[in-house]
Amino acid sequence: MGFIMKSTCVPKKVIKVLAHAGLLISLSLIYNTVSSISKEISVKIKKEVHTLHAAFAYDNFNIAFKAAQPPLKNCSTVFQCPI
């Protein structure tokens, strides 16, 4: 649960309070877990790259198309309204 809280950007103070209450592991253990998992995944990715049996894709498609369109309430017929 601590790993999920860290990955969803829960504030450190909240994690510390929950850890002090005994509901989570400590913040330093969460950091160690993230570091350990990152190292393991890095090793696995490097092995896959050397076998040439893997393909990687980068998805960073964040485009906002801001086009001004008249609201539907001003349309008198279906053919005048933007779809």
C-alpha positions as CSV (number, residue, x, y, z in Angstrom):
1,M,0.0,0.0,0.0
2,G,2.9,2.3,0.7
3,F,4.3,1.8,-2.8
4,I,0.9,2.7,-4.3
5,M,0.7,5.8,-2.2
6,K,4.1,6.9,-3.2
7,S,3.4,6.3,-6.9
8,T,0.1,8.4,-6.7
9,C,1.9,11.4,-5.1
10,V,0.4,11.2,-1.6
11,P,2.2,13.8,0.5
12,K,5.1,12.6,2.7
13,K,3.3,13.8,5.9
14,V,0.4,11.5,5.2
15,I,2.7,8.5,4.6
16,K,4.6,9.3,7.8
17,V,1.4,9.5,9.9
18,L,0.1,6.2,8.5
19,A,3.5,4.6,9.0
20,H,3.7,5.8,12.6
21,A,0.2,4.3,13.2
22,G,1.5,1.0,11.9
23,L,-0.7,1.0,8.7
24,L,2.2,1.4,6.3
25,I,5.9,0.7,6.0
26,S,8.2,3.7,6.7
27,L,9.0,6.3,4.0
28,S,12.7,5.1,3.8
29,L,11.5,1.5,3.2
30,I,9.2,2.8,0.4
31,Y,12.2,4.6,-1.2
32,N,14.3,1.4,-0.9
33,T,11.5,-0.6,-2.5
34,V,11.2,1.8,-5.4
35,S,15.0,1.8,-5.9
36,S,15.2,-2.0,-5.8
37,I,12.3,-2.5,-8.3
38,S,13.8,0.1,-10.6
39,K,17.2,-1.7,-10.6
40,E,15.5,-5.1,-11.3
41,I,13.5,-3.7,-14.2
42,S,16.5,-1.9,-15.6
43,V,18.5,-5.2,-15.7
44,K,15.6,-7.0,-17.3
45,I,15.2,-4.3,-20.0
46,K,18.9,-4.4,-20.8
47,K,18.8,-8.2,-21.2
48,E,15.8,-7.9,-23.6
49,V,17.5,-5.2,-25.7
50,H,20.5,-7.5,-26.2
51,T,18.4,-10.4,-27.4
52,L,16.6,-8.1,-30.0
53,H,13.3,-9.8,-29.1
54,A,11.7,-6.7,-27.7
55,A,10.1,-3.6,-29.1
56,F,9.7,-0.3,-27.2
57,A,7.2,2.5,-27.7
58,Y,7.1,6.0,-26.2
59,D,3.7,7.5,-25.7
60,N,3.7,11.2,-25.0
61,F,0.7,12.3,-27.0
62,N,-0.7,15.2,-25.1
63,I,-2.1,17.6,-27.6
64,A,-5.1,19.9,-26.9
65,F,-7.0,20.9,-30.0
66,K,-8.8,24.0,-28.9
67,A,-11.2,25.0,-31.7
68,A,-14.0,27.4,-31.2
69,Q,-17.3,26.0,-32.1
70,P,-20.8,27.5,-31.6
71,P,-22.8,25.8,-28.9
72,L,-25.6,23.4,-29.8
73,K,-28.3,25.6,-28.3
74,N,-27.9,28.1,-31.2
75,C,-28.6,25.6,-33.9
76,S,-32.0,25.7,-35.6
77,T,-31.4,22.5,-37.7
78,V,-29.2,19.5,-37.5
79,F,-27.3,20.5,-40.6
80,Q,-26.2,23.8,-39.0
81,C,-24.8,22.2,-35.8
82,P,-21.2,21.1,-35.5
83,I,-20.7,17.4,-34.8
